């Protein structure tokens, strides 16, 4: 499971900010860390169990597949999108970050 380096810093950021919509689009970060010999994939701001695999490409695909249903719930308006931090904040707050891939979702 991905651990936060500086809990108080990231917790403050999450509680005070919300995701910014630009041109009705939101950028969702998929974060991948290397822990021991496995890659862990997760999205900061969405409570979930890490997706874990030894292969980065498989980990990416499994995380994307997992997120499809979650994102649909947000798009239907059943939940509000959480605050998603920028890449620099993610690198500061999480250990072992090897990749940050962003997906853009159009919100109508």
Biopython code that builds the backbone (N, CA, C, O; Angstrom):
import numpy as np
from Bio.PDB.StructureBuilder import StructureBuilder

atoms = [
    (1, "UNK", "N", (0.844, -1.171, 0.000)),
    (1, "UNK", "CA", (0.000, 0.000, 0.000)),
    (1, "UNK", "C", (0.890, 1.235, 0.000)),
    (1, "UNK", "O", (1.898, 1.277, 0.705)),
    (2, "UNK", "N", (0.525, 2.226, -0.779)),
    (2, "UNK", "CA", (1.309, 3.459, -0.861)),
    (2, "UNK", "C", (1.157, 4.245, 0.433)),
    (2, "UNK", "O", (0.052, 4.419, 0.947)),
    (3, "UNK", "N", (2.264, 4.708, 0.940)),
    (3, "UNK", "CA", (2.234, 5.474, 2.176)),
    (3, "UNK", "C", (2.560, 6.927, 1.912)),
    (3, "UNK", "O", (3.406, 7.246, 1.077)),
    (4, "UNK", "N", (1.888, 7.797, 2.624)),
    (4, "UNK", "CA", (2.104, 9.229, 2.495)),
    (4, "UNK", "C", (3.318, 9.613, 3.321)),
    (4, "UNK", "O", (3.439, 9.225, 4.483)),
    (5, "UNK", "N", (4.223, 10.382, 2.712)),
    (5, "UNK", "CA", (5.405, 10.845, 3.434)),
    (5, "UNK", "C", (5.019, 11.839, 4.526)),
    (5, "UNK", "O", (5.431, 11.705, 5.678)),
    (6, "UNK", "N", (4.232, 12.827, 4.151)),
    (6, "UNK", "CA", (3.930, 13.926, 5.044)),
    (6, "UNK", "C", (2.420, 14.009, 5.217)),
    (6, "UNK", "O", (1.756, 14.772, 4.514)),
    (7, "UNK", "N", (1.882, 13.246, 6.130)),
    (7, "UNK", "CA", (0.440, 13.112, 6.294)),
    (7, "UNK", "C", (-0.248, 14.450, 6.505)),
    (7, "UNK", "O", (-1.274, 14.724, 5.882)),
    (8, "UNK", "N", (0.299, 15.280, 7.369)),
    (8, "UNK", "CA", (-0.380, 16.524, 7.717)),
    (8, "UNK", "C", (-0.428, 17.490, 6.542)),
    (8, "UNK", "O", (-1.416, 18.203, 6.364)),
    (9, "UNK", "N", (0.612, 17.517, 5.753)),
    (9, "UNK", "CA", (0.647, 18.392, 4.591)),
    (9, "UNK", "C", (-0.418, 18.001, 3.582)),
    (9, "UNK", "O", (-1.192, 18.847, 3.136)),
    (10, "UNK", "N", (-0.463, 16.750, 3.225)),
    (10, "UNK", "CA", (-1.415, 16.314, 2.201)),
    (10, "UNK", "C", (-2.837, 16.359, 2.750)),
    (10, "UNK", "O", (-3.767, 16.669, 2.005)),
    (11, "UNK", "N", (-3.028, 16.059, 4.023)),
    (11, "UNK", "CA", (-4.353, 16.089, 4.598)),
    (11, "UNK", "C", (-4.909, 17.517, 4.567)),
    (11, "UNK", "O", (-6.087, 17.714, 4.270)),
    (12, "UNK", "N", (-4.089, 18.491, 4.866)),
    (12, "UNK", "CA", (-4.507, 19.888, 4.833)),
    (12, "UNK", "C", (-4.887, 20.283, 3.413)),
    (12, "UNK", "O", (-5.915, 20.928, 3.204)),
    (13, "UNK", "N", (-4.085, 19.912, 2.453)),
    (13, "UNK", "CA", (-4.351, 20.243, 1.060)),
    (13, "UNK", "C", (-5.674, 19.654, 0.610)),
    (13, "UNK", "O", (-6.467, 20.339, -0.036)),
    (14, "UNK", "N", (-5.924, 18.404, 0.939)),
    (14, "UNK", "CA", (-7.149, 17.744, 0.495)),
    (14, "UNK", "C", (-8.383, 18.390, 1.109)),
    (14, "UNK", "O", (-9.407, 18.515, 0.437)),
    (15, "UNK", "N", (-8.309, 18.796, 2.355)),
    (15, "UNK", "CA", (-9.501, 19.335, 3.002)),
    (15, "UNK", "C", (-9.815, 20.761, 2.563)),
    (15, "UNK", "O", (-10.963, 21.193, 2.669)),
    (16, "UNK", "N", (-8.825, 21.500, 2.074)),
    (16, "UNK", "CA", (-9.045, 22.898, 1.740)),
    (16, "UNK", "C", (-9.271, 23.154, 0.264)),
    (16, "UNK", "O", (-9.748, 24.231, -0.094)),
    (17, "UNK", "N", (-8.948, 22.204, -0.615)),
    (17, "UNK", "CA", (-9.062, 22.438, -2.041)),
    (17, "UNK", "C", (-9.979, 21.412, -2.674)),
    (17, "UNK", "O", (-10.172, 20.309, -2.163)),
    (18, "UNK", "N", (-10.535, 21.813, -3.798)),
    (18, "UNK", "CA", (-11.347, 20.877, -4.577)),
    (18, "UNK", "C", (-10.750, 20.808, -5.966)),
    (18, "UNK", "O", (-9.968, 21.671, -6.363)),
    (19, "UNK", "N", (-11.120, 19.786, -6.692)),
    (19, "UNK", "CA", (-10.613, 19.647, -8.052)),
    (19, "UNK", "C", (-11.034, 20.843, -8.888)),
    (19, "UNK", "O", (-12.160, 21.329, -8.789)),
    (20, "UNK", "N", (-10.117, 21.298, -9.703)),
    (20, "UNK", "CA", (-10.415, 22.401, -10.588)),
    (20, "UNK", "C", (-10.890, 21.868, -11.925)),
    (20, "UNK", "O", (-10.264, 20.993, -12.522)),
    (21, "UNK", "N", (-12.000, 22.407, -12.381)),
    (21, "UNK", "CA", (-12.504, 22.065, -13.702)),
    (21, "UNK", "C", (-11.989, 23.102, -14.683)),
    (21, "UNK", "O", (-12.159, 24.302, -14.467)),
    (22, "UNK", "N", (-11.369, 22.653, -15.748)),
    (22, "UNK", "CA", (-10.895, 23.538, -16.799)),
    (22, "UNK", "C", (-11.534, 23.073, -18.090)),
    (22, "UNK", "O", (-11.317, 21.943, -18.526)),
    (23, "UNK", "N", (-12.322, 23.944, -18.700)),
    (23, "UNK", "CA", (-13.023, 23.591, -19.941)),
    (23, "UNK", "C", (-13.870, 22.338, -19.760)),
    (23, "UNK", "O", (-13.942, 21.499, -20.659)),
    (24, "UNK", "N", (-14.512, 22.208, -18.601)),
    (24, "UNK", "CA", (-15.346, 21.043, -18.273)),
    (24, "UNK", "C", (-14.567, 19.732, -18.308)),
    (24, "UNK", "O", (-15.136, 18.675, -18.580)),
    (25, "UNK", "N", (-13.280, 19.799, -18.035)),
    (25, "UNK", "CA", (-12.445, 18.595, -17.988)),
    (25, "UNK", "C", (-11.722, 18.546, -16.656)),
    (25, "UNK", "O", (-11.348, 19.576, -16.095)),
    (26, "UNK", "N", (-11.534, 17.341, -16.164)),
    (26, "UNK", "CA", (-10.792, 17.146, -14.924)),
    (26, "UNK", "C", (-9.657, 16.162, -15.194)),
    (26, "UNK", "O", (-9.829, 15.179, -15.915)),
    (27, "UNK", "N", (-8.510, 16.438, -14.611)),
    (27, "UNK", "CA", (-7.327, 15.608, -14.808)),
    (27, "UNK", "C", (-7.142, 14.709, -13.577)),
    (27, "UNK", "O", (-6.929, 15.196, -12.466)),
    (28, "UNK", "N", (-7.226, 13.407, -13.792)),
    (28, "UNK", "CA", (-7.129, 12.442, -12.700)),
    (28, "UNK", "C", (-5.762, 11.758, -12.754)),
    (28, "UNK", "O", (-5.420, 11.131, -13.757)),
    (29, "UNK", "N", (-4.974, 11.878, -11.669)),
    (29, "UNK", "CA", (-3.647, 11.249, -11.680)),
    (29, "UNK", "C", (-3.688, 9.781, -11.284)),
    (29, "UNK", "O", (-4.260, 9.417, -10.257)),
    (30, "UNK", "N", (-3.081, 8.958, -12.099)),
    (30, "UNK", "CA", (-2.868, 7.559, -11.746)),
    (30, "UNK", "C", (-1.414, 7.478, -11.313)),
    (30, "UNK", "O", (-0.513, 7.750, -12.105)),
    (31, "UNK", "N", (-1.184, 7.111, -10.080)),
    (31, "UNK", "CA", (0.157, 7.123, -9.499)),
    (31, "UNK", "C", (0.642, 5.686, -9.336)),
    (31, "UNK", "O", (-0.082, 4.806, -8.870)),
    (32, "UNK", "N", (1.886, 5.485, -9.737)),
    (32, "UNK", "CA", (2.494, 4.161, -9.620)),
    (32, "UNK", "C", (3.783, 4.297, -8.822)),
    (32, "UNK", "O", (4.653, 5.108, -9.139)),
    (33, "UNK", "N", (3.881, 3.481, -7.777)),
    (33, "UNK", "CA", (5.080, 3.470, -6.946)),
    (33, "UNK", "C", (5.704, 2.087, -7.015)),
    (33, "UNK", "O", (5.043, 1.103, -7.344)),
    (34, "UNK", "N", (6.982, 2.035, -6.700)),
    (34, "UNK", "CA", (7.704, 0.745, -6.642)),
    (34, "UNK", "C", (7.961, 0.473, -5.176)),
    (34, "UNK", "O", (8.646, 1.242, -4.501)),
    (35, "UNK", "N", (7.411, -0.618, -4.690)),
    (35, "UNK", "CA", (7.582, -1.018, -3.296)),
    (35, "UNK", "C", (8.017, -2.470, -3.278)),
    (35, "UNK", "O", (7.302, -3.358, -3.740)),
    (36, "UNK", "N", (9.191, -2.689, -2.740)),
    (36, "UNK", "CA", (9.838, -3.998, -2.776)),
    (36, "UNK", "C", (9.985, -4.395, -4.238)),
    (36, "UNK", "O", (10.656, -3.671, -4.974)),
    (37, "UNK", "N", (9.423, -5.461, -4.696)),
    (37, "UNK", "CA", (9.564, -5.849, -6.101)),
    (37, "UNK", "C", (8.262, -5.711, -6.871)),
    (37, "UNK", "O", (8.113, -6.289, -7.947)),
    (38, "UNK", "N", (7.320, -4.950, -6.329)),
    (38, "UNK", "CA", (6.019, -4.800, -6.958)),
    (38, "UNK", "C", (5.712, -3.335, -7.268)),
    (38, "UNK", "O", (6.221, -2.425, -6.614)),
    (39, "UNK", "N", (4.874, -3.133, -8.271)),
    (39, "UNK", "CA", (4.355, -1.809, -8.576)),
    (39, "UNK", "C", (2.991, -1.684, -7.915)),
    (39, "UNK", "O", (2.182, -2.612, -7.948)),
    (40, "UNK", "N", (2.748, -0.525, -7.316)),
    (40, "UNK", "CA", (1.468, -0.238, -6.672)),
    (40, "UNK", "C", (0.825, 0.907, -7.433)),
    (40, "UNK", "O", (1.442, 1.958, -7.608)),
    (41, "UNK", "N", (-0.405, 0.719, -7.887)),
    (41, "UNK", "CA", (-1.135, 1.754, -8.598)),
    (41, "UNK", "C", (-2.314, 2.227, -7.770)),
    (41, "UNK", "O", (-3.034, 1.420, -7.182)),
    (42, "UNK", "N", (-2.511, 3.554, -7.724)),
    (42, "UNK", "CA", (-3.607, 4.123, -6.952)),
    (42, "UNK", "C", (-3.897, 5.531, -7.464)),
    (42, "UNK", "O", (-3.144, 6.080, -8.269)),
    (43, "UNK", "N", (-4.994, 6.103, -6.989)),
    (43, "UNK", "CA", (-5.352, 7.479, -7.318)),
    (43, "UNK", "C", (-5.486, 8.231, -5.996)),
    (43, "UNK", "O", (-6.373, 7.920, -5.201)),
    (44, "UNK", "N", (-4.613, 9.222, -5.745)),
    (44, "UNK", "CA", (-4.743, 9.988, -4.508)),
    (44, "UNK", "C", (-6.057, 10.763, -4.524)),
    (44, "UNK", "O", (-6.392, 11.408, -5.517)),
    (45, "UNK", "N", (-6.786, 10.696, -3.439)),
    (45, "UNK", "CA", (-8.079, 11.359, -3.361)),
    (45, "UNK", "C", (-9.235, 10.384, -3.461)),
    (45, "UNK", "O", (-10.347, 10.706, -3.043)),
    (46, "UNK", "N", (-9.002, 9.206, -4.003)),
    (46, "UNK", "CA", (-10.025, 8.172, -4.081)),
    (46, "UNK", "C", (-9.600, 7.041, -3.150)),
    (46, "UNK", "O", (-8.530, 6.454, -3.312)),
    (47, "UNK", "N", (-10.450, 6.749, -2.179)),
    (47, "UNK", "CA", (-10.141, 5.693, -1.224)),
    (47, "UNK", "C", (-10.298, 4.354, -1.926)),
    (47, "UNK", "O", (-11.365, 4.023, -2.443)),
    (48, "UNK", "N", (-9.225, 3.604, -1.930)),
    (48, "UNK", "CA", (-9.224, 2.323, -2.630)),
    (48, "UNK", "C", (-8.052, 1.488, -2.154)),
    (48, "UNK", "O", (-7.126, 2.003, -1.527)),
    (49, "UNK", "N", (-8.094, 0.223, -2.446)),
    (49, "UNK", "CA", (-6.958, -0.660, -2.204)),
    (49, "UNK", "C", (-6.016, -0.537, -3.393)),
    (49, "UNK", "O", (-6.461, -0.493, -4.541)),
    (50, "UNK", "N", (-4.726, -0.481, -3.123)),
    (50, "UNK", "CA", (-3.751, -0.390, -4.211)),
    (50, "UNK", "C", (-3.897, -1.563, -5.166)),
    (50, "UNK", "O", (-4.208, -2.681, -4.755)),
    (51, "UNK", "N", (-3.668, -1.296, -6.444)),
    (51, "UNK", "CA", (-3.575, -2.347, -7.445)),
    (51, "UNK", "C", (-2.099, -2.754, -7.472)),
    (51, "UNK", "O", (-1.233, -1.904, -7.679)),
    (52, "UNK", "N", (-1.808, -4.015, -7.270)),
    (52, "UNK", "CA", (-0.412, -4.464, -7.136)),
    (52, "UNK", "C", (-0.098, -5.508, -8.194)),
    (52, "UNK", "O", (-0.861, -6.448, -8.415)),
    (53, "UNK", "N", (1.053, -5.318, -8.848)),
    (53, "UNK", "CA", (1.514, -6.304, -9.829)),
    (53, "UNK", "C", (3.016, -6.144, -10.004)),
    (53, "UNK", "O", (3.570, -5.080, -9.729)),
    (54, "UNK", "N", (3.667, -7.197, -10.458)),
    (54, "UNK", "CA", (5.103, -7.138, -10.727)),
    (54, "UNK", "C", (5.417, -6.425, -12.037)),
    (54, "UNK", "O", (6.535, -5.946, -12.229)),
    (55, "UNK", "N", (4.430, -6.350, -12.947)),
    (55, "UNK", "CA", (4.608, -5.727, -14.259)),
    (55, "UNK", "C", (3.888, -4.387, -14.277)),
    (55, "UNK", "O", (2.696, -4.316, -13.978)),
    (56, "UNK", "N", (4.611, -3.314, -14.630)),
    (56, "UNK", "CA", (4.041, -1.968, -14.627)),
    (56, "UNK", "C", (2.887, -1.839, -15.616)),
    (56, "UNK", "O", (1.868, -1.233, -15.285)),
    (57, "UNK", "N", (3.020, -2.391, -16.816)),
    (57, "UNK", "CA", (1.958, -2.277, -17.821)),
    (57, "UNK", "C", (0.676, -2.970, -17.376)),
    (57, "UNK", "O", (-0.420, -2.455, -17.596)),
    (58, "UNK", "N", (0.809, -4.120, -16.760)),
    (58, "UNK", "CA", (-0.368, -4.833, -16.258)),
    (58, "UNK", "C", (-1.002, -4.059, -15.112)),
    (58, "UNK", "O", (-2.226, -3.981, -15.014)),
    (59, "UNK", "N", (-0.178, -3.490, -14.252)),
    (59, "UNK", "CA", (-0.664, -2.683, -13.138)),
    (59, "UNK", "C", (-1.454, -1.486, -13.668)),
    (59, "UNK", "O", (-2.526, -1.172, -13.150)),
    (60, "UNK", "N", (-0.925, -0.813, -14.704)),
    (60, "UNK", "CA", (-1.621, 0.331, -15.307)),
    (60, "UNK", "C", (-2.986, -0.072, -15.834)),
    (60, "UNK", "O", (-3.985, 0.593, -15.562)),
    (61, "UNK", "N", (-3.028, -1.160, -16.587)),
    (61, "UNK", "CA", (-4.294, -1.583, -17.192)),
    (61, "UNK", "C", (-5.312, -1.996, -16.133)),
    (61, "UNK", "O", (-6.497, -1.688, -16.256)),
    (62, "UNK", "N", (-4.862, -2.680, -15.110)),
    (62, "UNK", "CA", (-5.774, -3.091, -14.035)),
    (62, "UNK", "C", (-6.331, -1.881, -13.286)),
    (62, "UNK", "O", (-7.499, -1.879, -12.900)),
    (63, "UNK", "N", (-5.501, -0.848, -13.077)),
    (63, "UNK", "CA", (-5.970, 0.361, -12.398)),
    (63, "UNK", "C", (-6.992, 1.094, -13.265)),
    (63, "UNK", "O", (-8.021, 1.545, -12.762)),
    (64, "UNK", "N", (-6.720, 1.213, -14.551)),
    (64, "UNK", "CA", (-7.662, 1.872, -15.462)),
    (64, "UNK", "C", (-8.986, 1.110, -15.486)),
    (64, "UNK", "O", (-10.049, 1.727, -15.420)),
    (65, "UNK", "N", (-8.941, -0.201, -15.579)),
    (65, "UNK", "CA", (-10.162, -1.014, -15.584)),
    (65, "UNK", "C", (-10.957, -0.819, -14.294)),
    (65, "UNK", "O", (-12.184, -0.723, -14.317)),
    (66, "UNK", "N", (-10.246, -0.763, -13.173)),
    (66, "UNK", "CA", (-10.889, -0.580, -11.870)),
    (66, "UNK", "C", (-11.561, 0.793, -11.781)),
    (66, "UNK", "O", (-12.657, 0.918, -11.235)),
    (67, "UNK", "N", (-10.907, 1.805, -12.313)),
    (67, "UNK", "CA", (-11.410, 3.176, -12.192)),
    (67, "UNK", "C", (-12.619, 3.476, -13.075)),
    (67, "UNK", "O", (-13.374, 4.403, -12.782)),
    (68, "UNK", "N", (-12.815, 2.724, -14.130)),
    (68, "UNK", "CA", (-13.926, 3.003, -15.046)),
    (68, "UNK", "C", (-15.259, 3.087, -14.310)),
    (68, "UNK", "O", (-16.014, 4.037, -14.514)),
    (69, "UNK", "N", (-15.554, 2.119, -13.467)),
    (69, "UNK", "CA", (-16.821, 2.124, -12.736)),
    (69, "UNK", "C", (-16.880, 3.245, -11.705)),
    (69, "UNK", "O", (-17.931, 3.855, -11.509)),
    (70, "UNK", "N", (-15.766, 3.516, -11.053)),
    (70, "UNK", "CA", (-15.729, 4.578, -10.052)),
    (70, "UNK", "C", (-15.970, 5.935, -10.708)),
    (70, "UNK", "O", (-16.728, 6.750, -10.182)),
    (71, "UNK", "N", (-15.339, 6.179, -11.836)),
    (71, "UNK", "CA", (-15.491, 7.461, -12.524)),
    (71, "UNK", "C", (-16.929, 7.642, -13.001)),
    (71, "UNK", "O", (-17.446, 8.759, -12.980)),
    (72, "UNK", "N", (-17.578, 6.575, -13.425)),
    (72, "UNK", "CA", (-18.984, 6.669, -13.852)),
    (72, "UNK", "C", (-19.867, 7.170, -12.721)),
    (72, "UNK", "O", (-20.792, 7.944, -12.965)),
    (73, "UNK", "N", (-19.603, 6.749, -11.488)),
    (73, "UNK", "CA", (-20.368, 7.209, -10.326)),
    (73, "UNK", "C", (-20.200, 8.713, -10.154)),
    (73, "UNK", "O", (-21.172, 9.424, -9.900)),
    (74, "UNK", "N", (-18.967, 9.197, -10.291)),
    (74, "UNK", "CA", (-18.718, 10.637, -10.184)),
    (74, "UNK", "C", (-19.399, 11.400, -11.315)),
    (74, "UNK", "O", (-19.971, 12.466, -11.087)),
    (75, "UNK", "N", (-19.342, 10.868, -12.520)),
    (75, "UNK", "CA", (-19.939, 11.554, -13.675)),
    (75, "UNK", "C", (-21.460, 11.617, -13.581)),
    (75, "UNK", "O", (-22.069, 12.566, -14.076)),
    (76, "UNK", "N", (-22.079, 10.623, -12.957)),
    (76, "UNK", "CA", (-23.533, 10.638, -12.778)),
    (76, "UNK", "C", (-23.958, 11.645, -11.717)),
    (76, "UNK", "O", (-25.148, 11.920, -11.562)),
    (77, "UNK", "N", (-23.000, 12.192, -10.993)),
    (77, "UNK", "CA", (-23.308, 13.175, -9.962)),
    (77, "UNK", "C", (-23.637, 12.568, -8.614)),
    (77, "UNK", "O", (-24.071, 13.275, -7.704)),
    (78, "UNK", "N", (-23.435, 11.264, -8.475)),
    (78, "UNK", "CA", (-23.709, 10.610, -7.206)),
    (78, "UNK", "C", (-22.671, 10.985, -6.146)),
    (78, "UNK", "O", (-22.947, 10.924, -4.947)),
    (79, "UNK", "N", (-21.495, 11.368, -6.589)),
    (79, "UNK", "CA", (-20.418, 11.830, -5.714)),
    (79, "UNK", "C", (-19.722, 12.990, -6.406)),
    (79, "UNK", "O", (-19.745, 13.102, -7.632)),
    (80, "UNK", "N", (-19.096, 13.859, -5.600)),
    (80, "UNK", "CA", (-18.293, 14.938, -6.164)),
    (80, "UNK", "C", (-16.863, 14.457, -6.314)),
    (80, "UNK", "O", (-16.352, 13.717, -5.473)),
    (81, "UNK", "N", (-16.218, 14.887, -7.400)),
    (81, "UNK", "CA", (-14.809, 14.535, -7.578)),
    (81, "UNK", "C", (-14.002, 15.128, -6.434)),
    (81, "UNK", "O", (-14.225, 16.275, -6.046)),
    (82, "UNK", "N", (-13.065, 14.357, -5.890)),
    (82, "UNK", "CA", (-12.193, 14.890, -4.836)),
    (82, "UNK", "C", (-11.133, 15.805, -5.440)),
    (82, "UNK", "O", (-11.035, 15.947, -6.659)),
    (83, "UNK", "N", (-10.352, 16.415, -4.576)),
    (83, "UNK", "CA", (-9.213, 17.213, -5.025)),
    (83, "UNK", "C", (-8.129, 16.248, -5.496)),
    (83, "UNK", "O", (-7.781, 15.300, -4.791)),
    (84, "UNK", "N", (-7.605, 16.494, -6.683)),
    (84, "UNK", "CA", (-6.488, 15.704, -7.193)),
    (84, "UNK", "C", (-5.255, 16.597, -7.212)),
    (84, "UNK", "O", (-5.254, 17.629, -7.885)),
    (85, "UNK", "N", (-4.204, 16.218, -6.485)),
    (85, "UNK", "CA", (-3.005, 17.058, -6.404)),
    (85, "UNK", "C", (-2.234, 17.091, -7.717)),
    (85, "UNK", "O", (-2.390, 16.223, -8.576)),
    (86, "UNK", "N", (-1.394, 18.122, -7.849)),
    (86, "UNK", "CA", (-0.539, 18.205, -9.037)),
    (86, "UNK", "C", (0.626, 17.226, -8.895)),
    (86, "UNK", "O", (0.856, 16.667, -7.822)),
    (87, "UNK", "N", (1.349, 17.029, -9.983)),
    (87, "UNK", "CA", (2.422, 16.033, -9.998)),
    (87, "UNK", "C", (3.510, 16.317, -8.969)),
    (87, "UNK", "O", (4.018, 15.392, -8.336)),
    (88, "UNK", "N", (3.871, 17.579, -8.796)),
    (88, "UNK", "CA", (4.937, 17.908, -7.845)),
    (88, "UNK", "C", (4.528, 17.565, -6.414)),
    (88, "UNK", "O", (5.340, 17.068, -5.634)),
    (89, "UNK", "N", (3.281, 17.831, -6.077)),
    (89, "UNK", "CA", (2.789, 17.493, -4.737)),
    (89, "UNK", "C", (2.800, 15.988, -4.534)),
    (89, "UNK", "O", (3.169, 15.504, -3.464)),
    (90, "UNK", "N", (2.400, 15.254, -5.549)),
    (90, "UNK", "CA", (2.400, 13.788, -5.461)),
    (90, "UNK", "C", (3.820, 13.277, -5.217)),
    (90, "UNK", "O", (4.034, 12.421, -4.359)),
    (91, "UNK", "N", (4.790, 13.802, -5.972)),
    (91, "UNK", "CA", (6.181, 13.357, -5.810)),
    (91, "UNK", "C", (6.708, 13.657, -4.414)),
    (91, "UNK", "O", (7.495, 12.884, -3.868)),
    (92, "UNK", "N", (6.277, 14.780, -3.830)),
    (92, "UNK", "CA", (6.727, 15.148, -2.490)),
    (92, "UNK", "C", (6.076, 14.281, -1.419)),
    (92, "UNK", "O", (6.711, 13.943, -0.420)),
    (93, "UNK", "N", (4.828, 13.924, -1.623)),
    (93, "UNK", "CA", (4.062, 13.276, -0.567)),
    (93, "UNK", "C", (4.107, 11.753, -0.569)),
    (93, "UNK", "O", (3.752, 11.133, 0.433)),
    (94, "UNK", "N", (4.535, 11.135, -1.666)),
    (94, "UNK", "CA", (4.568, 9.677, -1.724)),
    (94, "UNK", "C", (5.970, 9.187, -2.048)),
    (94, "UNK", "O", (6.657, 9.756, -2.896)),
    (95, "UNK", "N", (6.387, 8.131, -1.368)),
    (95, "UNK", "CA", (7.699, 7.512, -1.597)),
    (95, "UNK", "C", (7.655, 6.612, -2.820)),
    (95, "UNK", "O", (6.628, 5.998, -3.108)),
    (96, "UNK", "N", (8.759, 6.532, -3.534)),
    (96, "UNK", "CA", (8.941, 5.551, -4.591)),
    (96, "UNK", "C", (8.114, 5.757, -5.847)),
    (96, "UNK", "O", (7.842, 4.793, -6.563)),
    (97, "UNK", "N", (7.702, 6.994, -6.135)),
    (97, "UNK", "CA", (6.893, 7.254, -7.328)),
    (97, "UNK", "C", (7.749, 7.010, -8.576)),
    (97, "UNK", "O", (8.813, 7.609, -8.737)),
    (98, "UNK", "N", (7.269, 6.120, -9.458)),
    (98, "UNK", "CA", (7.989, 5.836, -10.697)),
    (98, "UNK", "C", (7.257, 6.378, -11.918)),
    (98, "UNK", "O", (7.863, 6.587, -12.968)),
    (99, "UNK", "N", (5.940, 6.606, -11.778)),
    (99, "UNK", "CA", (5.168, 7.088, -12.921)),
    (99, "UNK", "C", (3.893, 7.756, -12.432)),
    (99, "UNK", "O", (3.223, 7.270, -11.520)),
    (100, "UNK", "N", (3.572, 8.892, -13.067)),
    (100, "UNK", "CA", (2.282, 9.536, -12.860)),
    (100, "UNK", "C", (1.668, 9.685, -14.237)),
    (100, "UNK", "O", (2.189, 10.407, -15.087)),
    (101, "UNK", "N", (0.567, 9.004, -14.449)),
    (101, "UNK", "CA", (-0.137, 9.076, -15.728)),
    (101, "UNK", "C", (-1.471, 9.755, -15.445)),
    (101, "UNK", "O", (-2.172, 9.386, -14.503)),
    (102, "UNK", "N", (-1.815, 10.733, -16.248)),
    (102, "UNK", "CA", (-3.071, 11.449, -16.027)),
    (102, "UNK", "C", (-4.070, 11.078, -17.109)),
    (102, "UNK", "O", (-3.736, 10.965, -18.288)),
    (103, "UNK", "N", (-5.304, 10.894, -16.670)),
    (103, "UNK", "CA", (-6.375, 10.704, -17.643)),
    (103, "UNK", "C", (-7.297, 11.928, -17.525)),
    (103, "UNK", "O", (-7.550, 12.431, -16.430)),
    (104, "UNK", "N", (-7.774, 12.375, -18.645)),
    (104, "UNK", "CA", (-8.645, 13.550, -18.696)),
    (104, "UNK", "C", (-10.079, 13.055, -18.880)),
    (104, "UNK", "O", (-10.364, 12.258, -19.773)),
    (105, "UNK", "N", (-10.962, 13.533, -18.030)),
    (105, "UNK", "CA", (-12.367, 13.140, -18.089)),
    (105, "UNK", "C", (-13.196, 14.389, -18.346)),
    (105, "UNK", "O", (-13.048, 15.395, -17.653)),
    (106, "UNK", "N", (-14.066, 14.319, -19.344)),
    (106, "UNK", "CA", (-14.938, 15.443, -19.657)),
    (106, "UNK", "C", (-16.168, 15.363, -18.769)),
    (106, "UNK", "O", (-16.862, 14.347, -18.728)),
    (107, "UNK", "N", (-16.422, 16.456, -18.059)),
    (107, "UNK", "CA", (-17.571, 16.545, -17.162)),
    (107, "UNK", "C", (-18.570, 17.495, -17.802)),
    (107, "UNK", "O", (-18.232, 18.635, -18.120)),
    (108, "UNK", "N", (-19.797, 17.030, -17.990)),
    (108, "UNK", "CA", (-20.778, 17.915, -18.643)),
    (108, "UNK", "C", (-21.666, 18.594, -17.649)),
    (108, "UNK", "O", (-22.543, 19.369, -18.033)),
]
sb = StructureBuilder()
sb.init_structure("model")
sb.init_model(0)
sb.init_chain("A")
sb.init_seg("    ")
for serial, (resi, resn, name, xyz) in enumerate(atoms, 1):
    if name == "N":
        sb.init_residue(resn, " ", resi, " ")
    sb.init_atom(name, np.array(xyz, "f"), 0.0, 1.0, " ", f" {name:<3s}", serial, name[0])
structure = sb.get_structure()
